[in-house]
Amino acid sequence: MYVSMKNMLEKANAENYAVMAINCFNLETVRSVITAAEQENAPIIIDIYNDHLLQHCDSELITPIVKTLAYRSKINVALNFDHGQEVIDIKKAIDDGFSSVMVDASRYGLEENITITKGIVNYAHSRGVSVEGEIGCIGAVAGENYTSNSMYTDPDEAERFIKNTDIDALAISIGSSHGIYPDGMIPDFDFERLQKIKSLVNIPLVLHGGSGSGEKNILTCVKYGINKINVGGDFMTANTDAVKKALKKDPAINFFDLITKTERESIITIRNYISLSGSANKN
C-alpha cells in the first residue's frame, strides 16, 4: 500500500510507538528497506534527503520506483521528502507523487518558518499529502557541528507553530545530530524537554539523527512520545560494510552479485531499528 505519513503516524501516536523513516536514494536501498519492513510486518517511511533528490535521483525518477514496490507490498509505505529546503522543490515532489514532505524552514525565524510551512501545508493537504515541519535546529557530526543547547526546540514555540500551521508531524531538537558519531560517543538527550513538548502538542513527534543515538535513548524517546525516527547514517554504513565484506571475501565478485549481497546484509540493520521503535507487527 502506498500511503501518506498521516494515518500511520496518528496510529503510532495513539498506540505509543514509532515508525522508522530510512534515508534511501535508489532502487536497491528502497527495496531493502521495504523488504525489512515486510519481514517485521511494520509500516515504513522512505525518506529521500534533499541533496540526494536534487543531485542523484529526482522525484520523477524515484517516485515510480517507490510506488511500484509499495503496491506490490502488504505493508504501508510512505514516500517522504526529507529536509525540503526550497518551496519550488517541495511542490515539485508533491506534484510528482510524493505522499509526504518535510518542510525544513528552521533556519528562519519563527514567524517566517510558520509562513513558509503553512503555505506548503495548504498546497499539500489539498492533494492528500501529509506535512512534517521543524522547530529548533539539528546539528551535524561533520565538522563537529553538534547540536548545542541553544538549538534545542522551545516547547512554547512548538505549540504556537503547530496551532498556526496545521502540520501532521513535528520534528524537534533534543540532542541528536545528523551523521555518524565517533566510536564510543552516545549523545545526551533532553527527555524533560521532550515530555514538555509532547504534553503541549500531542501530535506525532519526529526524531532526526537517530543513527548512533544508542538503544536506551531510542527506547526512551519512544516511551515519551517520539513517533517517527529518522535513520540514514547507520543504514549507509551497513551498506558500505556489506560491500567491504563481499569484496574481501571475493575481490573478483561481479557487480550484480555485489549489489544483491549488499541488499541482503543491510536488511539486518533496518530490522533492528524496527524492533527498537516498537513498530513490528503494527502494520
Buried (B, 14 or more C-beta within 10 A) or exposed (E): EBBBBBBBBBBBBEEEBBBBBBBBBBBBBBBBBBBBBBBBBBBBBBBBBBEBBBEEBBBEEBBEBBBEBBEEBEBBBBBBBBBBBEBEBBBBBBBBBBBBBBBBBBEEEBEEBBBBBBBBBEBBBEEEBBBBBBBBBBBEBEEEEBBEEEBBBBBEBBBBBBEBBBBBBBBBBBBBBBBBBEEEEEBEBBBEBBBBBBEBBEBBBBBBBBBBBBEEBBBBBBBBBBBBBBBBBBBBBBBEBBBEEBEEEEEEBEEEEBBBBBBEBBBEBBBBBBBBBBBBEBB
